[in-house]
């Protein structure tokens, strides 16, 4: 299977040594150094924001890790996004953060609950301008490791979905998607949401066929907007101004033309909370300070987050995140 088997887990848990070799740790240090140099040359300010906060994301597909601080419930942050947007609203201009993020859930070949995230925001840019910079940075980091250049492919979500399945993801009936998801997985998918069905179908039927090299997919379905703006594509369908970057078929980055409308963001938060309730998922504390920052005025911007551990995996051609971390969760 795709995740580590129980025997491998036990083997790792008995070990006190790091998962990454000394050579890999040197590659890792060089990559972090190159990232800082890249943004220094472009006058993007490095910021340091809390990795522990009093609120967290409402996204149904992201599980936060809770903590307790002086008798108050807190959360390890799943990304630096809300704190960074509060800085943007206070007038910092272009900024980046490189540090730890935390998500509960899987531990396996591509997942560790604690990971290194690079996130940055460009004021006044749109999603396509940011896609170009993402391709430039990823190409640079991969070339430094492998010594050769990588092909970059840019394609819309609907084109790659249609090419592989003959279906338009934006106009396909929900029932069609549910039936296909149930066929691919199990009968329990027959009542799933549009967003989740598309996610399953995309990851099992499209991702494995993405071109080798760096692939950037843009204009995601409207139902998967998260914190991105909604817009129309060239045939008048509503799409979210969101993109993802893949290296050899593995997702590395997720970016948005950022939503700046506080009331629309509030509506989305409430919708998420309602869905959490219906699905009996843990209730989370909504970030009111983030909403207040949006209300005061977030500059027009595009932002993106890259999982640096996965990028290093791609650069070194290894298949387990344990091999690029000093100590993955299984070794802690």
C-alpha positions in Angstrom: 0.0 0.0 0.0 0.9 3.7 -0.1 1.5 4.0 3.6 4.1 2.3 5.8 3.2 -1.2 7.0 3.0 -2.0 10.7 6.3 -3.9 10.6 8.2 -0.9 9.2 6.6 1.4 11.8 7.8 -0.9 14.7 11.3 -1.1 13.1 11.5 2.7 13.0 10.0 3.2 16.5 12.9 1.1 17.9 15.5 3.3 16.4 17.1 6.4 18.1 19.0 7.5 15.0 17.7 10.2 12.5 15.8 9.2 9.4 17.7 11.6 7.2 21.3 10.8 6.3 24.0 13.5 7.0 24.1 14.1 3.3 20.4 14.7 3.2 20.6 17.1 6.2 23.2 19.1 4.2 20.9 19.2 1.2 18.1 20.4 3.4 20.2 23.2 4.9 21.3 24.2 1.4 17.6 24.3 0.3 16.5 26.5 3.2 19.5 28.8 2.5 18.6 29.1 -1.2 15.0 30.0 -0.4 16.2 32.8 1.8 18.5 34.1 -0.9 15.7 33.9 -3.5 13.5 36.1 -1.5 16.3 38.5 -0.3 17.0 39.2 -4.0 13.4 40.0 -4.6 13.0 42.2 -1.4 10.4 39.9 0.2 10.5 40.3 4.0 10.9 37.1 6.1 8.4 37.1 9.0 8.2 34.9 12.1 4.7 34.3 13.3 3.3 32.0 16.1 3.0 28.3 15.4 0.5 28.2 18.3 -2.7 30.2 18.3 -6.1 30.6 20.0 -8.0 29.9 16.8 -7.6 27.6 13.8 -8.9 26.8 10.3 -12.5 25.6 9.8 -11.7 23.6 6.7 -13.4 20.2 6.9 -10.4 18.4 5.3 -7.8 19.7 7.8 -7.5 18.4 11.3 -5.9 20.7 13.9 -3.8 19.5 16.8 -5.1 21.1 20.1 -3.0 22.2 23.0 -3.6 23.6 26.4 -1.9 26.9 27.5 -2.4 28.4 31.0 -5.8 26.7 31.1 -6.9 28.0 27.7 -7.4 25.7 24.7 -5.1 26.5 21.8 -4.1 25.1 18.4 -0.9 24.3 16.7 -1.3 26.2 13.4 -2.0 24.3 10.3 -0.4 27.1 8.3 0.9 30.7 9.0 -1.9 32.1 6.8 -4.1 33.9 9.3 -1.2 35.6 11.1 0.4 36.5 7.8 -2.8 38.1 6.5 -3.0 40.1 9.8 0.5 41.4 9.0 -0.4 42.2 5.4 -3.5 44.1 6.6 -1.2 46.1 8.9 0.9 47.2 5.9 4.0 44.9 5.7 4.0 44.5 1.9 5.4 41.3 0.4 6.3 38.7 3.1 7.3 35.1 3.5 7.4 32.6 6.4 9.5 29.4 6.5 8.9 27.2 9.5 6.8 24.5 11.1 3.1 23.8 10.5 1.1 21.0 12.1 -1.8 18.8 10.9 -3.3 15.8 12.6 -4.3 12.7 10.6 -2.0 10.5 8.6 1.5 9.4 9.3 3.0 7.7 6.3 5.1 8.0 3.2 4.1 11.6 2.4 2.6 12.8 5.7 4.1 13.8 9.0 2.0 15.7 11.6 4.8 18.3 11.9 6.3 19.6 8.7 8.2 22.5 7.2 6.1 25.0 5.2 7.2 27.9 3.0 4.4 30.5 2.5 4.5 33.8 0.8 2.3 36.7 -0.4 2.8 39.1 -3.3 0.8 42.3 -3.1 -0.9 43.5 -6.3 -0.2 40.2 -8.1 -2.7 37.8 -9.6 -2.6 34.0 -9.5 -0.9 33.6 -12.8 2.0 36.0 -11.9 2.5 34.0 -8.7 2.4 30.6 -10.6 5.4 31.9 -12.7 7.3 32.7 -9.5 6.4 29.3 -8.0 7.7 27.5 -11.1 10.9 29.6 -11.0 11.6 28.8 -7.3 10.8 25.1 -7.6 12.9 24.8 -10.8 15.8 26.5 -9.1 15.7 24.3 -6.0 15.3 21.1 -8.0 18.1 22.1 -10.4 20.4 22.8 -7.5 19.8 19.2 -6.2 19.7 17.3 -9.4 21.9 19.4 -11.7 19.4 19.4 -14.6 16.4 21.5 -15.6 12.8 20.3 -15.2 10.0 20.7 -17.7 7.1 23.0 -16.5 3.5 22.2 -17.7 0.6 24.6 -17.0 -2.9 23.3 -17.5 -6.4 24.1 -16.2 -8.2 21.8 -13.8 -11.0 21.2 -16.3 -8.6 20.4 -19.2 -6.7 17.7 -17.3 -9.9 16.3 -15.8 -11.6 16.1 -19.2 -8.5 14.6 -20.8 -8.5 11.7 -18.4 -12.2 11.2 -17.7 -14.1 12.8 -20.6 -16.1 14.8 -18.0 -16.4 18.5 -17.3 -15.7 18.9 -13.6 -17.5 22.2 -13.4 -20.8 21.2 -15.1 -21.0 17.5 -14.3 -24.1 16.5 -12.2 -23.4 15.8 -8.5 -25.0 12.3 -8.9 -22.6 11.5 -11.8 -19.6 12.3 -9.6 -21.0 10.4 -6.6 -21.6 7.3 -8.7 -18.1 7.5 -10.1 -16.6 8.0 -6.6 -18.5 5.1 -5.2 -17.3 2.9 -8.1 -13.7 4.0 -7.5 -13.9 3.6 -3.7 -16.9 2.3 -1.9 -20.7 2.7 -1.6 -20.2 5.1 1.3 -19.3 7.8 -1.3 -22.9 7.8 -2.8 -23.9 10.7 -0.6 -20.6 12.6 -0.5 -20.2 16.3 -1.2 -19.2 17.6 -4.6 -15.9 18.8 -3.3 -15.0 15.5 -1.8 -16.0 13.5 -4.8 -14.0 15.7 -7.1 -11.0 15.3 -4.8 -11.2 11.5 -4.8 -11.7 11.3 -8.5 -8.8 13.8 -9.2 -6.3 12.1 -6.9 -7.0 8.6 -8.1 -7.7 9.2 -11.9 -5.9 12.4 -12.8 -2.8 12.8 -10.5 -1.2 9.5 -11.6 -1.3 10.6 -15.2 0.1 14.1 -14.7 3.3 14.8 -16.8 6.7 14.2 -15.3 8.5 17.3 -14.1 6.7 20.4 -12.6 2.9 20.6 -13.4 0.8 23.6 -12.3 -3.0 23.2 -12.4 -5.2 26.2 -12.1 -8.9 27.3 -12.0 -10.1 24.7 -9.5 -13.8 24.0 -9.0 -15.8 26.7 -7.3 -16.7 24.2 -4.4 -13.0 23.9 -3.6 -12.3 27.7 -3.2 -11.3 27.6 0.5 -9.7 31.2 0.8 -9.5 31.9 -2.9 -11.6 34.4 -5.0 -14.3 33.0 -7.3 -14.1 34.1 -10.9 -15.3 33.1 -14.4 -13.2 31.0 -16.8 -13.0 31.5 -20.5 -16.4 29.7 -21.1 -18.2 31.6 -18.3 -18.1 28.9 -15.6 -17.5 29.8 -12.0 -14.1 28.7 -10.9 -11.9 29.3 -7.8 -8.8 31.3 -8.5 -6.7 28.6 -7.0 -3.7 26.6 -8.2 -1.6 23.6 -7.2 1.9 22.6 -8.2 3.0 19.0 -8.5 6.5 17.5 -8.9 6.4 14.2 -10.7 2.7 13.8 -9.7 3.1 14.6 -6.0 1.4 17.8 -4.8 3.9 20.3 -3.5 2.1 23.7 -3.4 -1.3 25.3 -3.1 -1.9 28.9 -4.0 -4.7 31.4 -4.2 -5.7 34.8 -5.6 -6.6 35.7 -2.1 -10.2 36.5 -1.0 -10.2 40.0 0.6 -13.9 40.3 1.3 -14.5 39.9 5.1 -18.2 39.2 4.9 -17.8 36.5 2.2 -15.0 35.0 4.4 -17.4 35.0 7.4 -20.1 33.2 5.3 -17.6 30.5 4.3 -16.4 30.0 7.9 -20.0 29.6 9.0 -20.7 27.2 6.2 -17.7 25.1 7.3 -18.8 25.1 10.9 -22.3 23.9 10.0 -20.8 21.1 7.9 -18.5 20.1 10.8 -21.6 19.9 13.0 -23.5 17.8 10.6 -20.6 15.4 10.1 -20.0 15.3 13.9 -16.5 16.7 13.5 -14.9 18.6 16.3 -16.0 22.2 16.6 -13.2 24.7 16.2 -12.7 28.3 17.4 -13.1 30.7 14.4 -10.4 33.3 14.1 -12.2 36.6 14.8 -9.0 38.6 14.7 -8.3 37.4 11.2 -11.8 38.5 10.1 -11.2 41.9 11.8 -8.0 42.2 9.8 -9.9 41.5 6.5 -12.5 44.1 7.5 -9.9 46.7 8.1 -8.6 46.0 4.5 -6.4 43.2 3.2 -4.4 44.4 0.1 -5.1 42.7 -3.2 -2.6 39.8 -3.2 -1.8 36.3 -4.3 -0.4 33.8 -1.8 1.0 30.2 -1.9 2.3 27.5 0.5 4.9 24.9 -0.4 5.7 21.7 1.6 9.5 21.8 1.6 9.8 18.3 2.9 8.0 16.9 -0.1 9.9 19.2 -2.4 13.2 17.8 -1.0 11.8 14.3 -1.5 11.2 15.1 -5.1 14.6 16.7 -5.5 16.4 13.7 -4.0 14.2 11.0 -5.6 13.2 9.4 -2.2 9.7 8.0 -1.6 9.3 8.5 2.2 9.1 11.7 4.2 11.0 9.9 7.0 14.1 10.0 4.8 14.2 13.8 4.6 13.4 14.6 8.3 15.9 14.3 11.2 13.1 12.8 13.3 9.7 12.0 11.9 6.8 11.3 14.3 7.6 7.6 14.2 11.1 8.3 15.7 10.0 10.8 18.3 
